[in-house]
Amino acid sequence: MSKTCQILGTRAGVGNSVSHSHRKTRRTFAPNLQSKRYWVPSLQRHVTLTVSARGIKTIDRIGIEAALARIQRNQELN
């Protein structure tokens, strides 16, 4: 599974783990990625996406068709 949300582009963040004595060591904050399967009526098939929890809410709000259009637009830019 890739470490990036396909809808929002969310990646792992970096920061410090801070102990009780305030020693700081570097750590990563991983996004909450899920592998989710959606039915796409226009394609008449299922599509599996790797999305964050917030990405799932975005797909629920804008719809799977608009979300796939957003993914294609982002891939053309890269």
All heavy atoms as a GROMACS GRO file, in nm:
protein
  616
    1MET      N    1   0.084  -0.116   0.000
    1MET     CA    2   0.000   0.000   0.000
    1MET      C    3   0.089   0.124   0.000
    1MET      O    4   0.185   0.133   0.076
    1MET     CB    5  -0.088  -0.003   0.125
    1MET     CG    6  -0.194   0.102   0.123
    1MET     SD    7  -0.294   0.115   0.272
    1MET     CE    8  -0.339  -0.050   0.311
    2SER      N    9   0.058   0.221  -0.087
    2SER     CA   10   0.139   0.341  -0.091
    2SER      C   11   0.111   0.426   0.032
    2SER      O   12   0.008   0.412   0.098
    2SER     CB   13   0.109   0.421  -0.218
    2SER     OG   14  -0.014   0.487  -0.205
    3LYS      N   15   0.202   0.516   0.062
    3LYS     CA   16   0.190   0.598   0.182
    3LYS      C   17   0.130   0.734   0.153
    3LYS      O   18   0.156   0.830   0.222
    3LYS     CB   19   0.327   0.613   0.246
    3LYS     CG   20   0.396   0.483   0.272
    3LYS     CD   21   0.426   0.467   0.416
    3LYS     CE   22   0.511   0.344   0.433
    3LYS     NZ   23   0.468   0.259   0.536
    4THR      N   24   0.050   0.744   0.045
    4THR     CA   25  -0.011   0.870   0.006
    4THR      C   26  -0.158   0.848  -0.025
    4THR      O   27  -0.194   0.751  -0.090
    4THR     CB   28   0.059   0.926  -0.120
    4THR    OG1   29   0.199   0.939  -0.093
    4THR    CG2   30   0.004   1.061  -0.158
    5CYS      N   31  -0.242   0.939   0.020
    5CYS     CA   32  -0.384   0.935  -0.013
    5CYS      C   33  -0.402   0.974  -0.160
    5CYS      O   34  -0.348   1.076  -0.204
    5CYS     CB   35  -0.462   1.031   0.077
    5CYS     SG   36  -0.636   1.046   0.036
    6GLN      N   37  -0.475   0.894  -0.235
    6GLN     CA   38  -0.492   0.920  -0.378
    6GLN      C   39  -0.583   1.039  -0.404
    6GLN      O   40  -0.574   1.101  -0.509
    6GLN     CB   41  -0.548   0.796  -0.448
    6GLN     CG   42  -0.447   0.684  -0.457
    6GLN     CD   43  -0.503   0.564  -0.528
    6GLN    OE1   44  -0.601   0.507  -0.485
    6GLN    NE2   45  -0.441   0.528  -0.638
    7ILE      N   46  -0.669   1.075  -0.310
    7ILE     CA   47  -0.761   1.187  -0.329
    7ILE      C   48  -0.699   1.318  -0.284
    7ILE      O   49  -0.695   1.416  -0.358
    7ILE     CB   50  -0.892   1.163  -0.251
    7ILE    CG1   51  -0.963   1.039  -0.304
    7ILE    CG2   52  -0.985   1.284  -0.259
    7ILE    CD1   53  -1.013   1.051  -0.445
    8LEU      N   54  -0.648   1.321  -0.163
    8LEU     CA   55  -0.600   1.446  -0.104
    8LEU      C   56  -0.449   1.464  -0.112
    8LEU      O   57  -0.400   1.574  -0.092
    8LEU     CB   58  -0.641   1.452   0.044
    8LEU     CG   59  -0.791   1.444   0.071
    8LEU    CD1   60  -0.816   1.439   0.221
    8LEU    CD2   61  -0.862   1.560   0.008
    9GLY      N   62  -0.376   1.356  -0.139
    9GLY     CA   63  -0.230   1.366  -0.144
    9GLY      C   64  -0.166   1.372  -0.008
    9GLY      O   65  -0.051   1.414   0.005
   10THR      N   66  -0.239   1.333   0.095
   10THR     CA   67  -0.187   1.336   0.232
   10THR      C   68  -0.070   1.241   0.247
   10THR      O   69  -0.078   1.125   0.207
   10THR     CB   70  -0.298   1.296   0.331
   10THR    OG1   71  -0.411   1.378   0.308
   10THR    CG2   72  -0.251   1.312   0.474
   11ARG      N   73   0.041   1.289   0.301
   11ARG     CA   74   0.161   1.208   0.324
   11ARG      C   75   0.195   1.208   0.471
   11ARG      O   76   0.136   1.281   0.550
   11ARG     CB   77   0.279   1.266   0.247
   11ARG     CG   78   0.267   1.251   0.099
   11ARG     CD   79   0.398   1.291   0.034
   11ARG     NE   80   0.388   1.275  -0.108
   11ARG     CZ   81   0.438   1.359  -0.196
   11ARG    NH1   82   0.502   1.466  -0.155
   11ARG    NH2   83   0.425   1.336  -0.324
   12ALA      N   84   0.294   1.127   0.506
   12ALA     CA   85   0.339   1.122   0.644
   12ALA      C   86   0.406   1.254   0.681
   12ALA      O   87   0.478   1.314   0.601
   12ALA     CB   88   0.437   1.007   0.664
   13GLY      N   89   0.378   1.299   0.803
   13GLY     CA   90   0.442   1.419   0.855
   13GLY      C   91   0.556   1.380   0.947
   13GLY      O   92   0.567   1.265   0.989
   14VAL      N   93   0.642   1.476   0.979
   14VAL     CA   94   0.753   1.449   1.069
   14VAL      C   95   0.746   1.544   1.188
   14VAL      O   96   0.689   1.652   1.179
   14VAL     CB   97   0.890   1.462   0.999
   14VAL    CG1   98   0.909   1.354   0.895
   14VAL    CG2   99   0.905   1.598   0.936
   15GLY      N  100   0.804   1.499   1.297
   15GLY     CA  101   0.805   1.580   1.418
   15GLY      C  102   0.895   1.515   1.522
   15GLY      O  103   0.984   1.437   1.488
   16ASN      N  104   0.870   1.548   1.645
   16ASN     CA  105   0.951   1.496   1.754
   16ASN      C  106   0.867   1.415   1.850
   16ASN      O  107   0.753   1.450   1.880
   16ASN     CB  108   1.015   1.611   1.833
   16ASN     CG  109   1.122   1.682   1.755
   16ASN    OD1  110   1.205   1.620   1.692
   16ASN    ND2  111   1.118   1.815   1.759
   17SER      N  112   0.925   1.305   1.900
   17SER     CA  113   0.871   1.239   2.018
   17SER      C  114   0.936   1.309   2.136
   17SER      O  115   1.058   1.323   2.140
   17SER     CB  116   0.910   1.092   2.020
   17SER     OG  117   0.834   1.019   1.928
   18VAL      N  118   0.856   1.352   2.230
   18VAL     CA  119   0.909   1.425   2.346
   18VAL      C  120   0.885   1.340   2.470
   18VAL      O  121   0.773   1.309   2.506
   18VAL     CB  122   0.841   1.563   2.360
   18VAL    CG1  123   0.901   1.640   2.477
   18VAL    CG2  124   0.853   1.642   2.232
   19SER      N  125   0.994   1.303   2.536
   19SER     CA  126   0.985   1.220   2.656
   19SER      C  127   0.950   1.305   2.777
   19SER      O  128   0.940   1.428   2.769
   19SER     CB  129   1.118   1.148   2.680
   19SER     OG  130   1.216   1.242   2.718
   20HIS      N  131   0.934   1.241   2.890
   20HIS     CA  132   0.904   1.311   3.014
   20HIS      C  133   1.014   1.412   3.049
   20HIS      O  134   0.987   1.519   3.104
   20HIS     CB  135   0.886   1.209   3.128
   20HIS     CG  136   0.857   1.270   3.260
   20HIS    ND1  137   0.737   1.331   3.288
   20HIS    CD2  138   0.933   1.281   3.372
   20HIS    CE1  139   0.742   1.377   3.412
   20HIS    NE2  140   0.858   1.347   3.465
   21SER      N  141   1.140   1.376   3.017
   21SER     CA  142   1.252   1.466   3.045
   21SER      C  143   1.274   1.568   2.933
   21SER      O  144   1.370   1.642   2.935
   21SER     CB  145   1.380   1.384   3.066
   21SER     OG  146   1.415   1.319   2.947
   22HIS      N  147   1.185   1.569   2.835
   22HIS     CA  148   1.188   1.660   2.720
   22HIS      C  149   1.303   1.634   2.623
   22HIS      O  150   1.344   1.724   2.550
   22HIS     CB  151   1.186   1.807   2.764
   22HIS     CG  152   1.052   1.851   2.811
   22HIS    ND1  153   0.952   1.887   2.726
   22HIS    CD2  154   0.999   1.857   2.935
   22HIS    CE1  155   0.844   1.917   2.795
   22HIS    NE2  156   0.871   1.899   2.923
   23ARG      N  157   1.355   1.512   2.622
   23ARG     CA  158   1.447   1.472   2.515
   23ARG      C  159   1.364   1.456   2.389
   23ARG      O  160   1.256   1.399   2.392
   23ARG     CB  161   1.514   1.340   2.547
   23ARG     CG  162   1.629   1.350   2.644
   23ARG     CD  163   1.693   1.216   2.661
   23ARG     NE  164   1.772   1.183   2.544
   23ARG     CZ  165   1.895   1.138   2.549
   23ARG    NH1  166   1.954   1.122   2.667
   23ARG    NH2  167   1.961   1.109   2.442
   24LYS      N  168   1.417   1.502   2.278
   24LYS     CA  169   1.343   1.497   2.153
   24LYS      C  170   1.410   1.402   2.054
   24LYS      O  171   1.530   1.413   2.032
   24LYS     CB  172   1.330   1.636   2.093
   24LYS     CG  173   1.247   1.729   2.179
   24LYS     CD  174   1.249   1.870   2.130
   24LYS     CE  175   1.166   1.959   2.219
   24LYS     NZ  176   1.225   1.982   2.349
   25THR      N  177   1.334   1.311   1.999
   25THR     CA  178   1.382   1.222   1.893
   25THR      C  179   1.285   1.233   1.776
   25THR      O  180   1.164   1.252   1.796
   25THR     CB  181   1.391   1.076   1.940
   25THR    OG1  182   1.266   1.036   1.992
   25THR    CG2  183   1.498   1.060   2.047
   26ARG      N  184   1.338   1.224   1.655
   26ARG     CA  185   1.255   1.240   1.536
   26ARG      C  186   1.162   1.121   1.518
   26ARG      O  187   1.198   1.007   1.548
   26ARG     CB  188   1.343   1.256   1.411
   26ARG     CG  189   1.432   1.379   1.414
   26ARG     CD  190   1.354   1.507   1.425
   26ARG     NE  191   1.301   1.548   1.297
   26ARG     CZ  192   1.222   1.654   1.278
   26ARG    NH1  193   1.188   1.729   1.379
   26ARG    NH2  194   1.178   1.683   1.160
   27ARG      N  195   1.042   1.149   1.469
   27ARG     CA  196   0.945   1.044   1.442
   27ARG      C  197   0.858   1.086   1.324
   27ARG      O  198   0.862   1.202   1.282
   27ARG     CB  199   0.858   1.016   1.563
   27ARG     CG  200   0.780   1.137   1.609
   27ARG     CD  201   0.661   1.101   1.693
   27ARG     NE  202   0.560   1.034   1.613
   27ARG     CZ  203   0.440   1.002   1.660
   27ARG    NH1  204   0.407   1.032   1.783
   27ARG    NH2  205   0.352   0.941   1.584
   28THR      N  206   0.781   0.992   1.272
   28THR     CA  207   0.689   1.023   1.164
   28THR      C  208   0.546   1.005   1.212
   28THR      O  209   0.517   0.920   1.297
   28THR     CB  210   0.712   0.933   1.041
   28THR    OG1  211   0.693   0.798   1.080
   28THR    CG2  212   0.850   0.953   0.984
   29PHE      N  213   0.456   1.085   1.159
   29PHE     CA  214   0.314   1.075   1.185
   29PHE      C  215   0.249   1.020   1.058
   29PHE      O  216   0.238   1.092   0.959
   29PHE     CB  217   0.254   1.212   1.220
   29PHE     CG  218   0.304   1.269   1.348
   29PHE    CD1  219   0.418   1.348   1.351
   29PHE    CD2  220   0.238   1.242   1.467
   29PHE    CE1  221   0.464   1.401   1.469
   29PHE    CE2  222   0.285   1.296   1.586
   29PHE     CZ  223   0.397   1.375   1.588
   30ALA      N  224   0.209   0.895   1.062
   30ALA     CA  225   0.152   0.830   0.944
   30ALA      C  226   0.006   0.869   0.928
   30ALA      O  227  -0.068   0.879   1.027
   30ALA     CB  228   0.165   0.679   0.956
   31PRO      N  229  -0.039   0.892   0.804
   31PRO     CA  230  -0.182   0.919   0.782
   31PRO      C  231  -0.264   0.792   0.801
   31PRO      O  232  -0.212   0.681   0.789
   31PRO     CB  233  -0.187   0.969   0.638
   31PRO     CG  234  -0.068   0.908   0.573
   31PRO     CD  235   0.037   0.897   0.680
   32ASN      N  236  -0.390   0.808   0.828
   32ASN     CA  237  -0.481   0.695   0.848
   32ASN      C  238  -0.530   0.647   0.711
   32ASN      O  239  -0.636   0.686   0.664
   32ASN     CB  240  -0.599   0.739   0.936
   32ASN     CG  241  -0.692   0.626   0.967
   32ASN    OD1  242  -0.664   0.510   0.939
   32ASN    ND2  243  -0.807   0.660   1.023
   33LEU      N  244  -0.449   0.564   0.644
   33LEU     CA  245  -0.482   0.518   0.509
   33LEU      C  246  -0.561   0.388   0.513
   33LEU      O  247  -0.531   0.298   0.591
   33LEU     CB  248  -0.353   0.497   0.428
   33LEU     CG  249  -0.275   0.623   0.397
   33LEU    CD1  250  -0.150   0.588   0.319
   33LEU    CD2  251  -0.358   0.723   0.321
   34GLN      N  252  -0.661   0.383   0.427
   34GLN     CA  253  -0.746   0.265   0.414
   34GLN      C  254  -0.751   0.227   0.266
   34GLN      O  255  -0.749   0.314   0.179
   34GLN     CB  256  -0.888   0.295   0.461
   34GLN     CG  257  -0.898   0.360   0.597
   34GLN     CD  258  -0.855   0.267   0.708
   34GLN    OE1  259  -0.884   0.148   0.703
   34GLN    NE2  260  -0.788   0.320   0.808
   35SER      N  261  -0.760   0.098   0.239
   35SER     CA  262  -0.783   0.051   0.104
   35SER      C  263  -0.933   0.029   0.090
   35SER      O  264  -0.991  -0.055   0.158
   35SER     CB  265  -0.706  -0.079   0.080
   35SER     OG  266  -0.725  -0.124  -0.050
   36LYS      N  267  -0.997   0.108   0.004
   36LYS     CA  268  -1.144   0.106  -0.006
   36LYS      C  269  -1.186   0.080  -0.149
   36LYS      O  270  -1.127   0.132  -0.243
   36LYS     CB  271  -1.198   0.242   0.041
   36LYS     CG  272  -1.346   0.251   0.049
   36LYS     CD  273  -1.390   0.278   0.191
   36LYS     CE  274  -1.537   0.315   0.197
   36LYS     NZ  275  -1.623   0.200   0.183
   37ARG      N  276  -1.291  -0.002  -0.163
   37ARG     CA  277  -1.341  -0.040  -0.294
   37ARG      C  278  -1.472   0.034  -0.321
   37ARG      O  279  -1.563   0.032  -0.239
   37ARG     CB  280  -1.365  -0.190  -0.296
   37ARG     CG  281  -1.365  -0.251  -0.432
   37ARG     CD  282  -1.371  -0.399  -0.417
   37ARG     NE  283  -1.508  -0.441  -0.439
   37ARG     CZ  284  -1.544  -0.562  -0.474
   37ARG    NH1  285  -1.455  -0.657  -0.485
   37ARG    NH2  286  -1.670  -0.591  -0.493
   38TYR      N  287  -1.479   0.101  -0.436
   38TYR     CA  288  -1.597   0.178  -0.474
   38TYR      C  289  -1.653   0.125  -0.606
   38TYR      O  290  -1.577   0.089  -0.696
   38TYR     CB  291  -1.562   0.327  -0.494
   38TYR     CG  292  -1.531   0.400  -0.366
   38TYR    CD1  293  -1.399   0.418  -0.327
   38TYR    CD2  294  -1.631   0.451  -0.286
   38TYR    CE1  295  -1.370   0.486  -0.210
   38TYR    CE2  296  -1.603   0.519  -0.170
   38TYR     CZ  297  -1.472   0.536  -0.132
   38TYR     OH  298  -1.442   0.602  -0.017
   39TRP      N  299  -1.785   0.125  -0.618
   39TRP     CA  300  -1.851   0.092  -0.744
   39TRP      C  301  -1.864   0.220  -0.825
   39TRP      O  302  -1.914   0.322  -0.776
   39TRP     CB  303  -1.988   0.031  -0.718
   39TRP     CG  304  -2.067   0.011  -0.844
   39TRP    CD1  305  -2.172   0.086  -0.887
   39TRP    CD2  306  -2.045  -0.089  -0.943
   39TRP    NE1  307  -2.218   0.037  -1.006
   39TRP    CE2  308  -2.142  -0.070  -1.043
   39TRP    CE3  309  -1.954  -0.194  -0.956
   39TRP    CZ2  310  -2.149  -0.152  -1.155
   39TRP    CZ3  311  -1.962  -0.274  -1.067
   39TRP    CH2  312  -2.058  -0.254  -1.165
   40VAL      N  313  -1.816   0.215  -0.951
   40VAL     CA  314  -1.824   0.331  -1.039
   40VAL      C  315  -1.927   0.300  -1.148
   40VAL      O  316  -1.901   0.216  -1.235
   40VAL     CB  317  -1.687   0.363  -1.102
   40VAL    CG1  318  -1.696   0.488  -1.188
   40VAL    CG2  319  -1.582   0.379  -0.995
   41PRO      N  320  -2.044   0.366  -1.144
   41PRO     CA  321  -2.149   0.333  -1.239
   41PRO      C  322  -2.111   0.358  -1.384
   41PRO      O  323  -2.148   0.282  -1.473
   41PRO     CB  324  -2.265   0.425  -1.198
   41PRO     CG  325  -2.237   0.464  -1.059
   41PRO     CD  326  -2.088   0.462  -1.044
   42SER      N  327  -2.034   0.465  -1.411
   42SER     CA  328  -1.999   0.496  -1.550
   42SER      C  329  -1.904   0.391  -1.609
   42SER      O  330  -1.906   0.366  -1.729
   42SER     CB  331  -1.935   0.634  -1.559
   42SER     OG  332  -1.813   0.637  -1.488
   43LEU      N  333  -1.820   0.330  -1.526
   43LEU     CA  334  -1.727   0.227  -1.574
   43LEU      C  335  -1.785   0.087  -1.561
   43LEU      O  336  -1.728  -0.009  -1.614
   43LEU     CB  337  -1.595   0.234  -1.496
   43LEU     CG  338  -1.518   0.365  -1.503
   43LEU    CD1  339  -1.395   0.359  -1.412
   43LEU    CD2  340  -1.476   0.396  -1.645
   44GLN      N  341  -1.895   0.074  -1.486
   44GLN     CA  342  -1.958  -0.056  -1.460
   44GLN      C  343  -1.862  -0.155  -1.396
   44GLN      O  344  -1.858  -0.272  -1.432
   44GLN     CB  345  -2.017  -0.115  -1.590
   44GLN     CG  346  -2.138  -0.042  -1.642
   44GLN     CD  347  -2.257  -0.055  -1.548
   44GLN    OE1  348  -2.291  -0.165  -1.509
   44GLN    NE2  349  -2.316   0.057  -1.508
   45ARG      N  350  -1.780  -0.107  -1.303
   45ARG     CA  351  -1.687  -0.194  -1.231
   45ARG      C  352  -1.647  -0.130  -1.099
   45ARG      O  353  -1.676  -0.013  -1.074
   45ARG     CB  354  -1.564  -0.224  -1.314
   45ARG     CG  355  -1.472  -0.106  -1.339
   45ARG     CD  356  -1.355  -0.144  -1.429
   45ARG     NE  357  -1.262  -0.034  -1.444
   45ARG     CZ  358  -1.151  -0.019  -1.373
   45ARG    NH1  359  -1.118  -0.108  -1.281
   45ARG    NH2  360  -1.070   0.082  -1.394
   46HIS      N  361  -1.580  -0.210  -1.015
   46HIS     CA  362  -1.528  -0.160  -0.889
   46HIS      C  363  -1.389  -0.101  -0.910
   46HIS      O  364  -1.313  -0.148  -0.995
   46HIS     CB  365  -1.518  -0.274  -0.786
   46HIS     CG  366  -1.651  -0.315  -0.731
   46HIS    ND1  367  -1.721  -0.422  -0.780
   46HIS    CD2  368  -1.726  -0.262  -0.631
   46HIS    CE1  369  -1.833  -0.434  -0.713
   46HIS    NE2  370  -1.839  -0.338  -0.621
   47VAL      N  371  -1.357  -0.001  -0.830
   47VAL     CA  372  -1.226   0.062  -0.830
   47VAL      C  373  -1.175   0.060  -0.687
   47VAL      O  374  -1.248   0.098  -0.595
   47VAL     CB  375  -1.232   0.206  -0.883
   47VAL    CG1  376  -1.099   0.277  -0.868
   47VAL    CG2  377  -1.277   0.208  -1.027
   48THR      N  378  -1.052   0.015  -0.665
   48THR     CA  379  -0.992   0.014  -0.532
   48THR      C  380  -0.900   0.135  -0.518
   48THR      O  381  -0.811   0.154  -0.600
   48THR     CB  382  -0.914  -0.116  -0.509
   48THR    OG1  383  -1.002  -0.226  -0.527
   48THR    CG2  384  -0.856  -0.119  -0.369
   49LEU      N  385  -0.924   0.215  -0.415
   49LEU     CA  386  -0.845   0.335  -0.390
   49LEU      C  387  -0.780   0.326  -0.254
   49LEU      O  388  -0.835   0.266  -0.160
   49LEU     CB  389  -0.933   0.459  -0.394
   49LEU     CG  390  -1.006   0.490  -0.524
   49LEU    CD1  391  -1.097   0.610  -0.505
   49LEU    CD2  392  -0.907   0.517  -0.635
   50THR      N  393  -0.662   0.386  -0.240
   50THR     CA  394  -0.596   0.402  -0.111
   50THR      C  395  -0.621   0.545  -0.066
   50THR      O  396  -0.567   0.639  -0.124
   50THR     CB  397  -0.446   0.374  -0.124
   50THR    OG1  398  -0.427   0.243  -0.173
   50THR    CG2  399  -0.378   0.389   0.011
   51VAL      N  400  -0.708   0.558   0.033
   51VAL     CA  401  -0.750   0.691   0.076
   51VAL      C  402  -0.741   0.704   0.227
   51VAL      O  403  -0.748   0.605   0.300
   51VAL     CB  404  -0.895   0.721   0.031
   51VAL    CG1  405  -0.903   0.737  -0.119
   51VAL    CG2  406  -0.990   0.615   0.076
   52SER      N  407  -0.724   0.827   0.273
   52SER     CA  408  -0.724   0.853   0.416
   52SER      C  409  -0.869   0.860   0.464
   52SER      O  410  -0.963   0.864   0.385
   52SER     CB  411  -0.653   0.985   0.445
   52SER     OG  412  -0.720   1.092   0.383
   53ALA      N  413  -0.887   0.864   0.595
   53ALA     CA  414  -1.021   0.874   0.651
   53ALA      C  415  -1.089   1.002   0.604
   53ALA      O  416  -1.208   1.003   0.571
   53ALA     CB  417  -1.014   0.869   0.803
   54ARG      N  418  -1.014   1.109   0.596
   54ARG     CA  419  -1.071   1.235   0.547
   54ARG      C  420  -1.101   1.227   0.398
   54ARG      O  421  -1.196   1.287   0.349
   54ARG     CB  422  -0.974   1.348   0.575
   54ARG     CG  423  -1.030   1.483   0.544
   54ARG     CD  424  -0.940   1.592   0.594
   54ARG     NE  425  -0.996   1.720   0.564
   54ARG     CZ  426  -0.962   1.832   0.624
   54ARG    NH1  427  -0.870   1.830   0.718
   54ARG    NH2  428  -1.018   1.945   0.592
   55GLY      N  429  -1.019   1.150   0.324
   55GLY     CA  430  -1.045   1.129   0.181
   55GLY      C  431  -1.175   1.054   0.158
   55GLY      O  432  -1.247   1.081   0.061
   56ILE      N  433  -1.208   0.959   0.246
   56ILE     CA  434  -1.334   0.886   0.236
   56ILE      C  435  -1.451   0.982   0.253
   56ILE      O  436  -1.550   0.977   0.179
   56ILE     CB  437  -1.340   0.773   0.340
   56ILE    CG1  438  -1.237   0.665   0.306
   56ILE    CG2  439  -1.480   0.713   0.349
   56ILE    CD1  440  -1.220   0.559   0.412
   57LYS      N  441  -1.440   1.074   0.348
   57LYS     CA  442  -1.545   1.173   0.369
   57LYS      C  443  -1.557   1.266   0.248
   57LYS      O  444  -1.668   1.307   0.211
   57LYS     CB  445  -1.516   1.255   0.495
   57LYS     CG  446  -1.525   1.174   0.622
   57LYS     CD  447  -1.484   1.257   0.741
   57LYS     CE  448  -1.473   1.170   0.865
   57LYS     NZ  449  -1.426   1.246   0.981
   58THR      N  450  -1.444   1.299   0.186
   58THR     CA  451  -1.446   1.383   0.067
   58THR      C  452  -1.518   1.313  -0.047
   58THR      O  453  -1.599   1.374  -0.118
   58THR     CB  454  -1.302   1.420   0.026
   58THR    OG1  455  -1.239   1.489   0.134
   58THR    CG2  456  -1.301   1.508  -0.098
   59ILE      N  457  -1.490   1.183  -0.066
   59ILE     CA  458  -1.558   1.107  -0.171
   59ILE      C  459  -1.708   1.101  -0.143
   59ILE      O  460  -1.789   1.114  -0.235
   59ILE     CB  461  -1.498   0.966  -0.184
   59ILE    CG1  462  -1.355   0.974  -0.237
   59ILE    CG2  463  -1.583   0.879  -0.276
   59ILE    CD1  464  -1.280   0.844  -0.234
   60ASP      N  465  -1.747   1.083  -0.017
   60ASP     CA  466  -1.888   1.082   0.018
   60ASP      C  467  -1.955   1.216  -0.016
   60ASP      O  468  -2.071   1.221  -0.056
   60ASP     CB  469  -1.907   1.053   0.167
   60ASP     CG  470  -1.874   0.909   0.202
   60ASP    OD1  471  -1.866   0.825   0.109
   60ASP    OD2  472  -1.855   0.881   0.322
   61ARG      N  473  -1.880   1.325   0.000
   61ARG     CA  474  -1.936   1.458  -0.023
   61ARG      C  475  -1.946   1.493  -0.172
   61ARG      O  476  -2.050   1.538  -0.218
   61ARG     CB  477  -1.850   1.563   0.049
   61ARG     CG  478  -1.906   1.702   0.044
   61ARG     CD  479  -1.832   1.796   0.137
   61ARG     NE  480  -1.688   1.778   0.139
   61ARG     CZ  481  -1.602   1.834   0.052
   61ARG    NH1  482  -1.649   1.912  -0.044
   61ARG    NH2  483  -1.474   1.814   0.061
   62ILE      N  484  -1.835   1.468  -0.248
   62ILE     CA  485  -1.833   1.511  -0.389
   62ILE      C  486  -1.875   1.401  -0.485
   62ILE      O  487  -1.904   1.429  -0.601
   62ILE     CB  488  -1.695   1.566  -0.430
   62ILE    CG1  489  -1.588   1.457  -0.430
   62ILE    CG2  490  -1.655   1.682  -0.341
   62ILE    CD1  491  -1.454   1.503  -0.483
   63GLY      N  492  -1.874   1.276  -0.442
   63GLY     CA  493  -1.911   1.165  -0.529
   63GLY      C  494  -1.789   1.099  -0.590
   63GLY      O  495  -1.683   1.161  -0.607
   64ILE      N  496  -1.803   0.972  -0.626
   64ILE     CA  497  -1.690   0.895  -0.679
   64ILE      C  498  -1.649   0.942  -0.817
   64ILE      O  499  -1.531   0.940  -0.851
   64ILE     CB  500  -1.721   0.742  -0.676
   64ILE    CG1  501  -1.598   0.661  -0.713
   64ILE    CG2  502  -1.838   0.709  -0.766
   64ILE    CD1  503  -1.483   0.671  -0.618
   65GLU      N  504  -1.744   0.987  -0.899
   65GLU     CA  505  -1.711   1.033  -1.035
   65GLU      C  506  -1.620   1.157  -1.028
   65GLU      O  507  -1.518   1.164  -1.098
   65GLU     CB  508  -1.838   1.066  -1.113
   65GLU     CG  509  -1.935   0.952  -1.126
   65GLU     CD  510  -1.891   0.845  -1.224
   65GLU    OE1  511  -1.802   0.871  -1.307
   65GLU    OE2  512  -1.946   0.734  -1.216
   66ALA      N  513  -1.655   1.253  -0.945
   66ALA     CA  514  -1.574   1.374  -0.930
   66ALA      C  515  -1.439   1.341  -0.866
   66ALA      O  516  -1.337   1.402  -0.901
   66ALA     CB  517  -1.648   1.477  -0.847
   67ALA      N  518  -1.438   1.244  -0.776
   67ALA     CA  519  -1.313   1.206  -0.711
   67ALA      C  520  -1.217   1.143  -0.812
   67ALA      O  521  -1.097   1.172  -0.812
   67ALA     CB  522  -1.339   1.109  -0.597
   68LEU      N  523  -1.269   1.057  -0.901
   68LEU     CA  524  -1.183   0.997  -1.003
   68LEU      C  525  -1.132   1.102  -1.101
   68LEU      O  526  -1.018   1.095  -1.147
   68LEU     CB  527  -1.259   0.887  -1.077
   68LEU     CG  528  -1.287   0.761  -0.996
   68LEU    CD1  529  -1.372   0.664  -1.077
   68LEU    CD2  530  -1.159   0.695  -0.951
   69ALA      N  531  -1.216   1.200  -1.132
   69ALA     CA  532  -1.172   1.310  -1.219
   69ALA      C  533  -1.059   1.388  -1.152
   69ALA      O  534  -0.962   1.428  -1.218
   69ALA     CB  535  -1.289   1.402  -1.251
   70ARG      N  536  -1.068   1.408  -1.021
   70ARG     CA  537  -0.964   1.478  -0.947
   70ARG      C  538  -0.833   1.400  -0.948
   70ARG      O  539  -0.726   1.457  -0.964
   70ARG     CB  540  -1.010   1.501  -0.802
   70ARG     CG  541  -0.912   1.579  -0.719
   70ARG     CD  542  -0.957   1.592  -0.576
   70ARG     NE  543  -1.066   1.687  -0.564
   70ARG     CZ  544  -1.112   1.731  -0.447
   70ARG    NH1  545  -1.062   1.687  -0.333
   70ARG    NH2  546  -1.210   1.818  -0.443
   71ILE      N  547  -0.842   1.267  -0.934
   71ILE     CA  548  -0.722   1.182  -0.938
   71ILE      C  549  -0.655   1.192  -1.074
   71ILE      O  550  -0.533   1.207  -1.084
   71ILE     CB  551  -0.758   1.036  -0.903
   71ILE    CG1  552  -0.796   1.023  -0.757
   71ILE    CG2  553  -0.640   0.943  -0.934
   71ILE    CD1  554  -0.853   0.887  -0.721
   72GLN      N  555  -0.734   1.184  -1.181
   72GLN     CA  556  -0.677   1.193  -1.316
   72GLN      C  557  -0.613   1.328  -1.339
   72GLN      O  558  -0.508   1.338  -1.401
   72GLN     CB  559  -0.785   1.165  -1.420
   72GLN     CG  560  -0.826   1.020  -1.425
   72GLN     CD  561  -0.939   0.995  -1.522
   72GLN    OE1  562  -1.006   1.088  -1.567
   72GLN    NE2  563  -0.960   0.868  -1.554
   73ARG      N  564  -0.676   1.435  -1.290
   73ARG     CA  565  -0.621   1.570  -1.306
   73ARG      C  566  -0.489   1.583  -1.233
   73ARG      O  567  -0.393   1.641  -1.283
   73ARG     CB  568  -0.723   1.671  -1.256
   73ARG     CG  569  -0.696   1.812  -1.297
   73ARG     CD  570  -0.814   1.906  -1.268
   73ARG     NE  571  -0.862   1.895  -1.130
   73ARG     CZ  572  -0.986   1.858  -1.097
   73ARG    NH1  573  -1.073   1.824  -1.188
   73ARG    NH2  574  -1.022   1.851  -0.969
   74ASN      N  575  -0.479   1.523  -1.112
   74ASN     CA  576  -0.354   1.529  -1.035
   74ASN      C  577  -0.244   1.447  -1.101
   74ASN      O  578  -0.127   1.484  -1.095
   74ASN     CB  579  -0.378   1.479  -0.893
   74ASN     CG  580  -0.457   1.577  -0.810
   74ASN    OD1  581  -0.467   1.694  -0.845
   74ASN    ND2  582  -0.514   1.530  -0.702
   75GLN      N  583  -0.278   1.335  -1.165
   75GLN     CA  584  -0.177   1.253  -1.232
   75GLN      C  585  -0.125   1.323  -1.356
   75GLN      O  586  -0.007   1.307  -1.391
   75GLN     CB  587  -0.235   1.116  -1.269
   75GLN     CG  588  -0.252   1.025  -1.150
   75GLN     CD  589  -0.314   0.892  -1.188
   75GLN    OE1  590  -0.362   0.875  -1.299
   75GLN    NE2  591  -0.313   0.799  -1.094
   76GLU      N  592  -0.207   1.401  -1.424
   76GLU     CA  593  -0.161   1.474  -1.542
   76GLU      C  594  -0.063   1.583  -1.504
   76GLU      O  595   0.028   1.615  -1.580
   76GLU     CB  596  -0.281   1.536  -1.615
   76GLU     CG  597  -0.368   1.433  -1.684
   76GLU     CD  598  -0.495   1.494  -1.741
   76GLU    OE1  599  -0.516   1.616  -1.724
   76GLU    OE2  600  -0.573   1.419  -1.800
   77LEU      N  601  -0.081   1.643  -1.386
   77LEU     CA  602   0.008   1.749  -1.341
   77LEU      C  603   0.146   1.695  -1.303
   77LEU      O  604   0.245   1.765  -1.311
   77LEU     CB  605  -0.053   1.823  -1.222
   77LEU     CG  606  -0.180   1.901  -1.252
   77LEU    CD1  607  -0.236   1.959  -1.122
   77LEU    CD2  608  -0.154   2.010  -1.353
   78ASN      N  609   0.152   1.569  -1.259
   78ASN     CA  610   0.279   1.511  -1.214
   78ASN      C  611   0.349   1.440  -1.324
   78ASN      O  612   0.335   1.412  -1.424
   78ASN     CB  613   0.259   1.415  -1.097
   78ASN     CG  614   0.214   1.491  -0.973
   78ASN    OD1  615   0.242   1.608  -0.960
   78ASN    ND2  616   0.144   1.424  -0.887
   0.00000   0.00000   0.00000
